Amino acid sequence: MHLDKILVDEKQPADLIRGRIIIKYPTLADAAVEFQRLSPCEQKSALMKSAGFTYTRDEIERLCYAKDDFVRSPLAKHLQKLVHTQA
């Protein structure tokens, strides 16, 4: 398993997906907090979606919130592509 942090913009809107239930949150940080409140059994099947990326339980635990100026930089976009192509 790849254990590097995943750089994300915490201010992006996000969806918490629990089976057929999709709950929209104003920020990725809000969705991540709600994800942590789920039971371990619920976390196994839950997903989060933000900025075109879908994150599994293992990826959600590795999210690292970045500053706005860095997240929008070309380097950050390149790193996001690399992380998701290697996973």
C-alpha positions in Angstrom: 0.0 0.0 0.0 1.2 3.5 -0.9 1.4 5.6 2.3 2.2 9.1 0.9 0.0 12.0 1.8 -2.5 13.1 -0.7 -2.5 16.9 -1.2 -6.0 18.4 -1.5 -7.7 21.8 -1.2 -9.8 21.6 2.0 -12.1 24.4 0.7 -13.4 22.4 -2.3 -17.0 21.2 -2.0 -17.2 17.4 -1.5 -19.7 14.5 -1.4 -19.7 11.8 1.2 -21.0 8.6 -0.5 -22.5 5.9 1.6 -24.0 3.3 -0.7 -26.9 5.0 -2.4 -26.8 8.0 -0.1 -24.9 11.0 -1.2 -24.4 13.9 1.2 -23.1 17.1 -0.1 -20.8 19.2 2.1 -19.5 22.8 1.5 -15.9 21.7 2.0 -13.8 18.6 1.8 -12.7 19.2 5.4 -16.4 19.0 6.6 -16.9 15.8 4.7 -13.7 14.3 6.2 -14.9 15.2 9.7 -18.2 13.5 9.1 -16.4 10.5 7.6 -14.4 10.1 10.8 -17.7 9.9 12.7 -18.8 6.8 10.8 -18.3 3.4 12.4 -15.4 1.4 11.0 -17.8 -0.9 9.2 -19.5 2.1 7.5 -16.1 3.6 6.7 -15.1 0.5 4.7 -17.8 1.2 2.1 -17.9 5.0 2.2 -16.3 7.2 -0.5 -15.6 10.9 -0.8 -15.7 12.8 -4.0 -14.2 16.2 -4.6 -12.7 18.2 -7.5 -13.2 15.2 -9.8 -11.4 12.7 -7.6 -13.0 9.9 -5.7 -11.2 8.9 -2.5 -11.5 5.5 -0.7 -11.2 4.9 3.1 -7.4 4.4 2.8 -7.0 7.6 0.7 -9.2 9.7 3.0 -7.0 8.8 5.9 -4.0 10.2 3.9 -5.5 13.5 2.9 -3.2 16.5 3.6 -4.7 19.9 3.4 -2.6 22.4 1.4 -2.6 26.2 1.3 -4.7 27.8 -1.5 -1.8 29.2 -3.4 0.1 25.9 -3.6 -3.0 23.8 -4.5 -3.7 26.0 -7.5 -0.1 25.8 -8.8 0.9 23.6 -11.8 3.1 21.5 -9.5 0.2 20.6 -7.2 -1.9 19.6 -10.2 0.9 17.5 -11.5 1.4 15.8 -8.1 -2.3 15.0 -7.9 -2.2 13.3 -11.3 0.8 11.3 -10.3 -0.8 10.1 -7.0 -4.0 9.0 -8.7 -2.2 7.2 -11.6 0.0 5.2 -9.2 -2.8 4.2 -6.9 
